[in-house]
């Protein structure tokens, strides 16, 4: 008998394996968070789930490398010094990027949620992030964009 939490991980693993089989590679996830412990934890979690992971300490750092690294999805903290997650979203929109975005925040407020989702975020999660919820949000965002024909494999880079 498989525990409930493990069933969710198995389903997410099957979805990730399906993507890898269809595209001949693992999904690449970019993580942008100013907190080193959060970056390390998310890197470990996502690697253990079978993703390739790129981590960035700031929005500026991510945007400098986004075109060359061409991630399949962005996990983005909203509240960071300097360029905020909202600013990163605005820049991606300016670039007409179709990059799926999963927002994470430790400061959940209705206005921030509305602004993030209106800015194009595919999902909005609160820290501490539940592992299964994050993985499912990433896979859901990538699948949604692939179904809409706006994934990286259709040539639309950040």
C-alpha positions in Angstrom: 0.0 0.0 0.0 1.4 3.4 -1.1 1.0 6.4 1.3 -0.9 9.4 -0.1 2.2 11.7 -0.2 4.1 9.0 -2.2 1.2 8.7 -4.7 1.5 12.4 -5.5 5.3 12.0 -6.1 4.7 8.9 -8.3 2.2 10.8 -10.4 4.5 13.8 -10.7 7.4 11.5 -11.6 5.3 9.9 -14.3 4.4 13.3 -15.8 8.1 14.3 -15.7 9.1 11.0 -17.3 6.4 11.5 -20.0 7.9 15.0 -20.8 11.4 13.6 -21.0 10.3 10.8 -23.3 8.4 13.2 -25.6 11.2 15.8 -25.8 14.3 13.7 -25.2 15.4 15.6 -22.1 14.5 16.5 -18.6 12.7 19.8 -17.8 15.0 22.6 -16.8 13.7 24.7 -13.9 15.1 28.2 -13.0 14.8 29.2 -9.4 15.1 32.8 -8.4 15.2 33.6 -4.7 17.3 35.9 -2.6 17.4 33.5 0.3 20.3 31.1 0.0 18.7 28.4 2.2 15.5 28.5 0.0 17.6 28.2 -3.2 19.5 25.2 -1.7 16.3 23.5 -0.5 14.5 24.0 -3.8 17.6 22.9 -5.8 17.7 19.6 -3.8 14.0 19.0 -4.0 13.7 19.6 -7.8 16.9 17.6 -8.6 15.5 14.7 -6.5 12.3 15.0 -8.6 14.3 14.6 -11.8 14.5 18.1 -13.0 17.6 20.0 -14.2 17.9 23.1 -11.9 19.4 26.5 -12.3 19.5 28.8 -9.3 19.8 32.6 -9.2 20.1 34.9 -6.3 18.4 37.9 -8.0 16.1 38.8 -10.8 18.9 40.7 -12.6 21.1 37.6 -12.5 18.3 35.4 -13.9 17.4 37.9 -16.7 21.1 38.1 -17.8 21.2 34.4 -18.3 17.6 33.6 -19.3 18.0 33.6 -23.0 21.1 31.4 -23.0 19.8 28.9 -20.3 16.3 28.7 -21.8 14.6 27.1 -18.8 11.2 25.4 -19.2 9.7 27.0 -16.1 10.6 29.7 -13.6 10.1 29.4 -9.9 10.1 33.0 -8.7 10.2 34.7 -5.3 8.2 37.9 -5.3 9.9 39.9 -2.5 13.6 40.4 -3.1 15.9 43.4 -2.7 16.6 45.3 -5.9 14.5 43.8 -8.7 11.4 42.2 -7.3 9.6 39.2 -8.7 7.0 41.6 -10.0 9.8 43.4 -11.9 11.0 40.2 -13.3 7.5 39.3 -14.5 7.2 42.8 -16.1 10.5 42.3 -17.9 9.5 38.9 -19.2 6.3 40.4 -20.5 8.2 43.2 -22.1 10.3 40.5 -23.9 7.1 38.7 -24.9 8.3 35.6 -23.1 6.0 32.6 -22.9 8.1 31.2 -20.0 5.8 29.4 -17.4 6.1 31.1 -14.0 5.4 29.7 -10.6 5.4 32.4 -7.9 6.4 31.6 -4.4 6.2 34.1 -1.5 6.5 34.3 2.2 4.3 37.4 2.3 0.9 36.3 1.1 -1.4 39.3 0.5 -4.4 39.5 -1.8 -3.0 42.4 -3.8 0.3 40.6 -4.4 -1.6 37.4 -5.4 -3.7 39.4 -7.8 -0.8 41.3 -9.2 1.3 38.1 -9.7 -1.5 36.2 -11.5 -2.4 39.3 -13.6 1.2 39.6 -14.5 1.1 36.1 -16.0 2.0 33.7 -13.2 0.7 30.2 -13.8 0.6 29.4 -10.1 1.0 31.3 -6.7 2.3 29.3 -3.7 3.1 30.4 -0.2 6.3 29.6 1.7 7.0 27.2 3.2 6.1 25.5 -0.1 4.7 21.9 0.0 7.0 19.7 -2.1 4.2 18.0 -4.0 2.3 21.2 -4.6 5.4 22.9 -6.1 6.2 20.0 -8.4 2.6 19.7 -9.5 2.4 23.5 -10.1 5.6 23.3 -12.3 4.4 20.4 -14.3 0.9 21.9 -14.7 2.4 25.2 -15.9 4.7 23.5 -18.4 1.9 21.3 -19.6 -0.5 24.2 -20.0 2.1 26.2 -22.1 2.9 23.1 -24.2 -0.8 22.6 -24.9 -1.1 26.2 -25.9 1.9 25.9 -28.2 4.1 28.3 -26.2 6.7 26.0 -24.7 10.4 26.4 -25.2 10.3 23.5 -27.7 8.2 25.7 -30.0 11.0 28.2 -30.1 9.7 30.8 -27.7 12.6 31.6 -25.3 12.6 34.0 -22.3 
